[in-house]
Amino acid sequence: MRPLRAVASAATVAVLLGGCGAGDDKTAEPSPSASARSSSGTPSGSGSPTASASTGSGSTSGSGSTSGRGSTPLTPFEADPAAVPRTKAQAEALVKAVTLRPEGWGADFRAQQPAESAPGTAAVLDEQCRWQRQALPQGVLASLSVYSALPAVKGKGELKVTAAVTVHTTVLDADEQLATTLEEALRCPVQQVRTDEQIAGLQSVGTPYGQGGNGYADDQVLEIGSYLSADGQQTYRWDVVRLGTVDVAVSVKGAAGWTVDELTQRMSQGVTTMLSRLEFELGGKS
C-alpha cells in the first residue's frame, strides 16, 4: 500500500478552499452515491465533469478522473481486480470496513442519533432541496453513512462529523455521482439536512487527479458553506473523493469555538484514514 501523499492535508485543502467549496452527508445526510443523476447545470468553480471512459464492472485499473479533462486514463491507484466488490454482499462488507465510526475519530467522540444510515438506502436530494433516504438507486451496490460527534467542552460547541462510503457498480457510475454533487450546489444553494438543520450558501469545486494538489484520488469534490441550526450559523465543509468505483466522503458541521483550520484538519483526518483503509481493502498498488 502506497503512503498517502497528505491527501486532504490542511495545506492541500486550504488551497482548494481558496477556489470554492461546500455540502454534506445528511440524515437523510447524503452519502456520495445519493442523488438522482442530473445532466443539466454547470457547477460553481469548475467545468462539469464528463463521464469516465471506463465502464468496466469495478476495476480501477485504467480508470481516471475526467472532470474537465481529456480521455487520458490516469489514476493514482490500481486495485487488485479480485478485491473490487461486484456483489451487494461484497460491497456491504467493504463499506463497513472502511467507514469511520466514532472511535476512529478519537477517544472522546460519541455516536449521534441515529448512529448510522438505514441499510439498503442512500441519501437523495429531492426537488424541494430536502435530503431524504431512499432505496439504493441503480448503479449503487452499497452505501453507509456513520454520524459521530465530539461533545462540547472547554468553550467549544459540539462538533458533528459524518463519514460515508459508497460502492458503485462501475467507474462511470461513481464518476457521474461526483458530477451530480457539483451540480447540486447550484440547484439547491440552501438544503434541508434534518428538520432543524440546514446548509446554505453552498459552493463546490472539482479537482481531478493531477491537478490542484490532488495526487491521491481519481477525482475530488469539495463543498463549503454555512451550517444553520438553533445554535446559529457555523462553518460547513464536505469533501468527496473517488478511487475507481468507490466514493469516500466526510462532512464537518462547525460549532462555536472551532476555527476553520481546525475543521479542515478534522475533515482531512477522516478522508485520509478512510482512503488508507480503502487501499488496504482493495489490495492494489500505486
C-alpha positions, 0 to 999 in steps of 0.5 A: 500500500502506497503512503498517502501523499497528505491527501486532504492535508490542511495545506492541500485543502486550504488551497482548494478552499481558496477556489470554492467549496461546500455540502454534506452527508445528511440524515437523510445526510447524503452519502456520495452515491445519493442523488438522482443523476442530473445532466443539466447545470454547470457547477460553481468553480469548475467545468462539469465533469464528463463521464469516465471512459471506463465502464468496466464492472469495478476495476480501477485499473485504467480508470481516471478522473475526467472532470474537465479533462481529456480521455487520458486514463490516469489514476493514482491507484490500481486495485487488485481486480479480485478485491473490487466488490461486484456483489451487494454482499461484497460491497456491504462488507467493504463499506463497513470496513472502511467507514469511520465510526466514532472511535476512529475519530478519537477517544472522546467522540460519541455516536449521534442519533441515529448512529448510522444510515438505514441499510439498503438506502442512500441519501437523495436530494429531492426537488424541494432541496430536502435530503431524504433516504431512499432505496439504493438507486441503480448503479449503487451496490452499497452505501453507509453513512456513520454520524459521530460527534465530539461533545462540547467542552472547554468553550467549544460547541459540539462538533458533528462529523459524518463519514460515508462510503459508497460502492458503485457498480462501475467507474462511470457510475461513481464518476457521474455521482461526483458530477451530480454533487457539483451540480447540486450546489447550484440547484439547491444553494440552501438544503434541508439536512434534518428538520432543524438543520440546514446548509446554505450558501453552498459552493463546490469545486472539482479537482481531478487527479493531477491537478490542484494538489490532488495526487491521491484520488481519481477525482475530488469534490469539495463543498463549503458553506454555512451550517444553520441550526438553533445554535446559529450559523457555523462553518460547513465543509464536505469533501468527496473523493473517488478511487475507481468505483468507490466514493469516500466522503466526510462532512464537518458541521462547525460549532462555536469555538472551532476555527476553520483550520481546525475543521479542515484538519478534522475533515482531512483526518477522516478522508485520509484514514478512510482512503488508507483503509480503502487501499488496504481493502482493495489490495492494489498498488500505486 
